Amino acid sequence: MKWAINKDFRKLAAVLAAAAVAAFGMERVLAFFFYGKDSFYWGRYLGIFVALELLACWACFRDIVARKAEVAALVVTLSVGTLYALAVPASTGISWDDEWHYNCSMAMSHLLNPDVMKAEYYYADKDCFLETALEHKNYDRKSQKETYQKIDELYHQKEKTLPGRYWPRYRNLCYMPAGFGLWLGRLMGLPYHMAFMAGRWFSMLFYAILVFLSIRKLKSGKILAAAVALIPFNIFMASSYSYDHWITAWLLYGTCCFFGELQQPEKKMSVWEWVCMLLAFFIGVGPKMLYIPLVLLALFLPEEKFVSPLQKKIMVVAAVCVVAAVGAKVALMFVAPGSIQDARGGAGVDSLGQVSYIFSHPLEYTKTLLGFLWDYLSLKSANRYFSHLQYLTDLEPTVFSSLMVVTVAVAAFTDKNEYDAGIALAPRVATYVLSFGIVCLVVTSMYVAITAVGSNKIEGCQYRYIAPLMFPVLYSLGSGKMMGRLRGKVKIRVKREYYNGIVLAVCAFVSIHAVWVYAINLY
């Protein structure tokens, strides 16, 4: 066994070395024929290297791709995520509110040292990078070099000392991975634009590891979980300053724990396993507590999963207490004056007035809500919540977004085996109901926070809020006895190494193409 592992590591080292050399030659050829004999550009080189490395890994490790989908997903996530973290300009103004999320991560990185340099605050200034992605400001290499030099000069000038430490708390735990990357970058003495990239990379690394651990929990549906995790939007957010990837990854882990247990009805669930599942839901919803109803999925675990009736009672009480505690906090946010009001909505926004309007006009609001959801959740909108890369793609879907939609849809109904047939109707219906309820809560929060009182439209509800719910809903759609009988009649005879490889290759291709077209090519 030890010899086999060492052999695989030697083979991997040879693959990476060969890809590194071949990528250099290909970069020079592409630059000569298609980029006007351009000088060497490392972003272009990195994109080619990632593509060659993934292709070579599939060719050399097809048995691992077939047997260990979680390992294959980890390799793809790390490879594509690294490309996004390093090839996209070291700047804010790339994703929604990233200057704020960077600011929180930066403050978290100063847990041990409260002295903040001017360069660190410069990145948090929204006005300095407002046109970075939307208008490609400082995209060319000369402008980037000048900007990075300015930032590095500011890095040696102290701005101020933080009045207090930014201790990790429930709602800001999501900034710890990026904060650690920024702290490590400073510790290593990196130029600050590189420390900024390190923060993004560690955020992506955390996401990749948690996705790997999530997929391991499943006996079936591993490639579906991998495809959802590798949706370009999710990779993009994981490689940016954001909290979205935190919610998506932790809820993926929680739901994989849940469905993984349902796939093994004869197996008893240990105390540690259900504690990890509940903690995943609880920790994951910290930045956006409206997702807390997903914890109630734990109530649909059958009695046979527990060692004793007492264990189930304890778990039920724990789940209800978690939902009640977080739900009370959410309720207070809706009724407290100005607690969720967003200034971007304009003068007509009044959160208390909007809540009062909803309760006094329930039928009118229900009509407005359902009308919005009809478009928000429709198939024609799927392109936007699968591969919409925010400011990087000028708020539009990527070129191959439809291919991504089809790939995930196919995986939802074909990445199945005998373990899925036993998934009962009750937990699947509960998944639909809870997910729909969460979407209604999220949309309503936008109606209260950012929409004028009494409006028949709902403003500010972005498609990213659907991402954490994709896997449980898609997995439930393709499971159950009826779907099992249907698959029995229509068998897809494709070897696992090819099936897994094709799905992962499509996911990687769409993401690599997007970053190449919308970032690398523009330099």
C-alpha positions in Angstrom: 0.0 0.0 0.0 2.8 2.4 1.0 4.7 1.5 -2.2 1.6 2.2 -4.3 1.1 5.7 -2.7 4.7 6.6 -3.3 4.4 5.5 -6.9 1.3 7.7 -7.3 3.2 10.7 -5.9 6.1 10.1 -8.2 3.7 9.9 -11.1 2.0 13.1 -10.0 5.3 14.9 -9.7 6.2 13.8 -13.3 2.8 14.9 -14.6 3.2 18.4 -13.0 6.8 18.8 -14.3 5.8 17.7 -17.8 2.8 20.1 -17.8 4.9 23.0 -16.5 7.4 22.5 -19.4 4.8 22.0 -22.1 2.8 25.0 -20.9 5.8 27.2 -21.3 6.2 26.1 -24.9 2.5 26.4 -25.7 2.3 29.9 -24.1 5.2 31.0 -26.4 3.5 29.5 -29.5 0.1 31.2 -28.6 1.8 34.5 -27.9 3.6 34.4 -31.3 0.7 33.5 -33.5 -2.4 34.9 -31.7 -1.1 37.8 -29.5 1.2 39.7 -31.8 4.4 38.1 -30.6 3.6 39.3 -27.1 6.2 38.8 -24.3 5.8 36.1 -21.7 2.7 36.5 -19.5 2.3 34.3 -16.5 -1.5 34.5 -16.4 -1.7 33.0 -19.8 0.9 30.4 -18.8 -1.0 29.5 -15.7 -4.2 29.0 -17.7 -2.5 26.6 -20.1 -0.7 24.8 -17.3 -4.0 24.1 -15.4 -5.6 22.8 -18.6 -2.7 20.5 -19.4 -2.3 19.3 -15.8 -6.0 18.3 -15.5 -5.9 16.5 -18.9 -2.7 14.6 -17.9 -4.1 13.7 -14.4 -7.2 12.2 -16.0 -5.1 10.2 -18.5 -2.7 8.9 -15.8 -5.1 8.5 -12.8 -8.3 7.2 -14.5 -8.7 4.6 -11.8 -8.7 7.2 -9.1 -11.2 9.4 -11.1 -13.5 6.3 -11.3 -13.2 5.2 -7.7 -12.5 8.4 -5.8 -14.7 11.2 -7.2 -13.9 13.3 -4.1 -10.2 13.2 -4.9 -10.8 14.1 -8.6 -13.1 17.0 -7.5 -10.5 18.2 -5.0 -7.8 18.3 -7.8 -10.1 20.2 -10.2 -11.3 22.7 -7.5 -7.8 23.4 -6.4 -6.5 23.8 -10.0 -9.3 26.0 -11.3 -9.6 27.9 -8.0 -5.9 28.7 -8.0 -6.2 30.1 -11.6 -9.1 32.3 -10.5 -7.3 33.5 -7.3 -4.1 34.4 -9.1 -5.1 35.3 -12.6 -7.9 37.8 -11.8 -6.5 41.3 -11.0 -5.4 41.7 -7.3 -8.1 44.2 -6.7 -11.6 44.7 -5.2 -14.4 45.8 -7.5 -14.5 42.2 -8.9 -17.4 40.7 -7.0 -20.4 42.1 -5.1 -19.3 44.1 -2.0 -15.8 42.5 -2.1 -14.3 45.7 -0.6 -16.4 45.2 2.5 -15.6 41.5 2.7 -12.0 42.2 2.2 -12.1 44.8 5.0 -13.6 42.3 7.4 -11.0 39.7 6.4 -8.2 42.3 6.8 -9.5 43.2 10.2 -9.6 39.5 11.2 -6.0 39.1 10.0 -5.0 41.8 12.6 -6.1 39.7 15.6 -2.6 39.6 17.0 -1.3 43.0 15.6 -3.7 46.0 15.5 -1.4 48.2 13.4 -2.9 48.6 9.9 -0.9 50.0 6.9 -2.3 52.4 4.3 -2.1 49.8 1.6 -4.5 47.6 3.5 -7.1 50.4 3.8 -6.5 51.4 0.2 -7.9 48.0 -0.9 -11.0 48.6 1.2 -11.8 51.9 -0.5 -14.7 51.2 -2.9 -14.1 54.3 -5.0 -10.5 53.3 -5.8 -11.5 50.1 -7.5 -15.1 50.8 -8.6 -14.2 50.5 -12.3 -11.7 47.7 -12.1 -13.8 44.9 -13.7 -16.7 46.8 -15.2 -14.6 49.1 -17.2 -11.3 47.1 -17.2 -9.4 49.8 -15.4 -5.8 48.9 -14.7 -6.2 45.6 -16.6 -3.2 46.1 -18.9 0.1 44.9 -17.5 1.7 48.3 -17.4 -1.2 49.9 -15.4 -1.3 46.9 -13.1 2.4 47.2 -12.4 2.0 50.9 -11.6 -0.9 50.2 -9.3 0.9 47.4 -7.5 4.0 49.6 -7.0 1.7 52.3 -5.5 0.1 49.8 -3.2 3.5 48.4 -2.1 4.7 51.9 -1.3 1.6 52.5 0.9 2.3 49.2 2.6 5.2 50.8 4.4 3.1 53.6 5.8 1.1 53.1 8.9 -2.5 54.2 8.6 -3.8 53.7 12.2 -4.1 51.2 15.0 -7.4 49.3 15.3 -9.2 50.3 18.5 -10.1 46.7 19.3 -9.4 43.2 18.1 -11.7 41.7 15.5 -12.4 38.5 17.4 -14.0 35.6 15.5 -17.7 35.7 16.2 -20.6 33.7 14.9 -21.4 35.9 11.9 -17.8 36.7 11.0 -16.2 33.2 11.2 -16.5 33.2 7.4 -13.6 35.6 7.1 -11.1 33.4 9.0 -9.7 31.6 5.9 -9.0 34.8 4.0 -7.8 36.5 7.1 -5.3 33.8 7.7 -4.0 34.1 4.1 -3.5 37.9 4.6 -1.8 37.3 7.9 0.5 34.6 6.4 1.3 36.9 3.4 2.4 39.6 5.8 4.4 37.2 7.9 6.2 36.0 4.8 7.0 39.6 3.8 5.2 39.3 0.5 4.4 42.5 -1.5 0.9 43.4 -0.4 -0.8 42.7 -3.8 0.5 39.2 -3.4 -0.7 39.0 0.2 -4.1 40.1 -1.2 -4.0 37.1 -3.6 -2.9 34.8 -0.8 -6.1 35.8 1.1 -8.2 34.8 -1.9 -6.3 31.6 -2.3 -6.7 30.4 1.3 -10.4 31.2 1.0 -10.5 28.9 -2.0 -8.4 26.3 -0.3 -10.9 26.1 2.6 -13.7 25.7 0.1 -11.9 22.9 -1.8 -11.2 20.9 1.4 -14.7 21.2 2.8 -16.1 20.1 -0.6 -13.8 17.1 -0.6 -15.0 16.2 2.9 -18.6 16.7 1.9 -18.4 14.4 -1.1 -16.8 11.7 1.0 -20.0 11.4 3.0 -22.0 10.1 0.0 -22.3 6.6 -1.4 -24.0 8.0 -4.5 -24.4 11.4 -6.1 -20.7 12.3 -5.6 -20.3 13.7 -9.1 -23.5 15.7 -8.8 -22.1 17.2 -5.6 -18.8 17.9 -7.4 -20.5 19.5 -10.4 -22.5 21.8 -8.1 -19.4 22.7 -6.2 -17.6 23.4 -9.5 -20.2 25.6 -11.0 -18.2 28.6 -12.2 -20.1 31.0 -10.0 -19.2 28.9 -6.9 -15.5 28.7 -7.8 -15.4 32.4 -8.6 -16.9 33.3 -5.2 -14.6 30.9 -3.4 -11.7 32.7 -5.0 -12.9 36.1 -4.1 -13.5 38.1 -0.9 -17.0 36.9 0.0 -19.0 34.9 2.4 -21.0 33.0 -0.2 -18.6 30.1 -0.5 -18.7 29.6 3.3 -22.5 29.2 3.2 -22.4 26.9 0.1 -19.6 24.7 1.4 -21.0 24.2 4.9 -24.5 23.5 3.8 -23.2 21.1 1.2 -21.4 19.3 4.0 -24.5 19.2 6.1 -26.8 18.0 3.4 -24.2 15.4 2.2 -24.1 14.1 5.8 -27.9 13.9 5.8 -28.3 12.1 2.4 -25.2 9.9 3.1 -27.0 8.6 6.2 -30.2 8.0 4.3 -28.3 6.0 1.7 -27.2 3.5 4.4 -30.4 2.6 6.3 -28.8 -0.3 8.1 -25.9 1.8 9.5 -26.3 3.4 12.9 -25.5 7.1 13.2 -22.9 7.9 15.8 -23.2 10.9 18.2 -20.1 12.4 16.5 -21.7 12.1 13.1 -24.9 13.9 14.0 -23.1 16.6 16.0 -21.0 17.3 12.9 -24.1 17.5 10.7 -25.9 20.0 13.0 -22.7 22.0 13.5 -22.2 22.3 9.7 -25.7 23.8 9.3 -25.3 26.0 12.3 -21.8 27.3 11.4 -22.7 27.7 7.7 -25.7 29.9 8.1 -23.8 32.4 10.3 -23.4 35.1 7.6 -27.0 34.7 6.3 -29.1 33.1 9.0 -32.2 32.8 6.7 -30.9 29.4 5.7 -31.3 28.0 9.2 -34.6 26.0 8.3 -32.3 23.4 6.6 -31.4 22.2 10.0 -34.9 20.7 10.2 -33.9 18.1 7.7 -32.3 16.3 10.6 -35.8 15.5 11.9 -36.4 13.3 8.9 -33.8 10.8 9.8 -35.6 7.4 10.5 -35.5 5.9 14.0 -33.4 3.0 12.7 -30.5 5.4 12.3 -30.1 5.9 16.0 -28.6 3.7 18.6 -31.4 4.4 21.0 -34.7 6.4 21.2 -33.0 8.7 23.7 -30.3 9.6 21.1 -33.0 10.6 18.6 -34.9 12.7 21.2 -31.6 14.5 22.1 -30.9 15.2 18.4 -34.5 16.5 17.8 -34.3 18.8 20.8 -30.9 20.1 19.7 -32.1 20.7 16.1 -35.2 22.6 17.3 -33.2 24.6 19.7 -30.7 25.7 17.0 -33.5 26.7 14.7 -35.4 28.5 17.5 -32.3 30.4 18.6 -31.2 31.5 15.2 -34.8 32.1 14.1 -35.4 34.4 17.0 -32.3 36.4 15.9 -33.7 36.6 12.4 -37.1 37.7 13.6 -35.6 40.5 15.7 -33.7 41.7 12.6 -37.0 42.1 10.7 -38.8 44.1 13.4 -35.9 46.2 14.9 -35.8 49.7 13.3 -33.3 49.9 10.5 -31.5 46.6 11.3 -31.7 45.2 7.8 -32.4 48.4 5.9 -30.0 48.9 3.0 -29.2 52.5 2.0 -28.8 51.4 -1.7 -32.6 51.1 -1.9 -33.1 54.9 -1.8 -35.3 57.3 0.2 -38.4 55.1 -0.2 -37.0 52.3 1.8 -38.4 51.8 5.3 -38.0 48.3 6.8 -40.6 48.7 9.5 -43.0 50.2 7.1 -42.4 47.4 4.7 -43.0 44.7 7.3 -46.2 46.5 8.3 -47.3 46.6 4.6 -46.7 42.9 4.2 -48.9 42.0 7.3 -51.6 44.5 6.3 -51.7 43.4 2.6 -50.9 39.7 2.7 -52.6 38.9 -0.6 -51.0 41.7 -2.5 -47.5 40.8 -1.2 -48.1 37.1 -2.0 -49.0 38.0 -5.6 -45.8 40.1 -5.8 -43.7 37.4 -4.2 -44.9 34.5 -6.5 -44.7 36.7 -9.6 -41.0 37.4 -8.8 -40.3 33.8 -8.0 -41.8 32.6 -11.3 -39.0 34.4 -13.1 -36.3 34.1 -10.5 -36.5 30.2 -10.4 -37.4 29.7 -14.1 -35.2 27.7 -16.5 -34.5 30.8 -18.5 -32.8 32.3 -15.5 -30.7 29.2 -14.8 -27.8 30.7 -16.9 -27.5 33.5 -14.4 -27.2 31.4 -11.2 -24.9 28.9 -12.8 -22.2 31.0 -14.3 -22.8 34.6 -13.6 -19.4 36.0 -12.6 -20.7 39.4 -11.4 -18.6 42.4 -12.4 -16.0 40.1 -14.1 -18.6 39.3 -16.8 -20.3 42.7 -16.7 -23.2 41.2 -14.8 -24.0 38.7 -17.6 -23.7 34.9 -17.9 -20.6 33.4 -19.4 -20.5 32.1 -23.0 -20.9 28.4 -22.1 -23.3 28.8 -19.2 -26.0 26.8 -21.0 -23.5 23.9 -21.3 -23.0 24.0 -17.5 -26.8 24.0 -16.9 -27.2 20.9 -19.1 -24.3 19.1 -17.4 -25.6 19.6 -13.9 -29.1 18.6 -15.0 -27.9 15.4 -16.6 -25.7 14.6 -13.5 -28.8 15.1 -11.2 -30.6 12.2 -12.9 -27.8 9.9 -14.0 -25.2 10.0 -11.1 -27.2 7.3 -9.2 -26.9 3.8 -8.1 -28.7 1.3 -5.8 -28.1 3.5 -2.7 -30.5 6.2 -4.0 -33.6 4.0 -4.5 -34.2 3.8 -0.8 -34.4 7.5 -0.2 -38.0 7.9 1.1 -40.5 10.5 -0.1 -40.8 12.4 3.2 -37.2 13.7 3.3 -37.3 14.6 -0.3 -40.5 16.5 0.1 -39.1 18.2 3.2 -36.1 19.3 1.1 -38.4 20.9 -1.5 -40.6 22.6 1.1 -37.7 23.9 3.3 -35.7 25.1 0.2 -38.7 27.0 -1.2 -39.4 28.5 2.2 -35.8 29.7 2.5 -36.0 31.3 -1.0 -39.2 33.1 0.1 -37.5 34.3 3.3 -34.5 35.6 1.3 -36.6 37.3 -1.3 -38.8 38.9 1.5 -35.7 40.1 3.2 -34.7 42.0 0.0 -38.2 43.4 -0.2 -37.9 44.7 3.3 -34.3 45.8 3.2 -33.9 47.4 -0.3 -37.4 47.9 -1.9 -39.6 50.9 -1.5 -42.7 50.4 0.7 -45.7 48.9 -1.1 -43.8 48.3 -4.4 -45.0 45.6 -6.7 -41.4 44.8 -7.6 -38.6 43.2 -5.6 -35.2 44.8 -5.8 -31.7 43.5 -5.1 -32.4 39.8 -4.9 -29.3 38.3 -6.6 -29.1 34.8 -8.1 -26.3 33.8 -5.8 -28.8 33.1 -3.0 -29.9 29.9 -4.8 -26.4 28.4 -4.8 -26.5 26.7 -1.3 -29.8 25.0 -2.1 -28.8 23.5 -5.5 -27.4 20.2 -4.3 -30.2 19.1 -1.9 -32.9 20.0 -4.4 -31.2 18.4 -7.4 -30.2 15.3 -5.5 -33.8 14.8 -4.3 -35.2 15.2 -7.8 -33.2 12.3 -9.1 -33.7 9.9 -6.1 -36.4 7.6 -5.0 -38.0 4.3 -6.2 -39.8 5.8 -9.1 -36.6 7.3 -10.5 -34.8 4.0 -9.8 -37.3 2.1 -11.9 -37.0 4.6 -14.7 -33.2 4.3 -14.7 -33.6 0.6 -14.8 -35.4 0.9 -18.1 -33.1 3.5 -19.5 -29.5 2.4 -18.6 -26.5 4.5 -19.4 -23.6 2.2 -20.1 -20.6 4.5 -19.7 -17.5 3.5 -17.7 -17.1 5.5 -14.5 -13.7 6.9 -15.4 -15.3 8.4 -18.6 -18.5 9.5 -17.0 -16.8 11.2 -14.0 -14.1 12.6 -16.3 -16.5 14.1 -18.8 -18.6 15.9 -16.1 -15.5 17.2 -14.3 -13.9 18.2 -17.7 -17.0 20.2 -18.7 -17.0 22.0 -15.3 -13.3 22.8 -15.6 -13.6 23.9 -19.3 -16.4 26.4 -18.6 -14.5 28.0 -15.7 -11.2 28.1 -17.5 -12.8 29.5 -20.6 -14.5 32.2 -18.5 -11.4 33.4 -16.7 -9.4 33.3 -20.0 -11.9 35.4 -21.9 -12.9 37.8 -19.2 -9.6 38.4 -17.5 -6.4 36.8 -19.0 -7.2 37.8 -22.6 -7.7 41.4 -21.6 -4.2 41.9 -20.4 
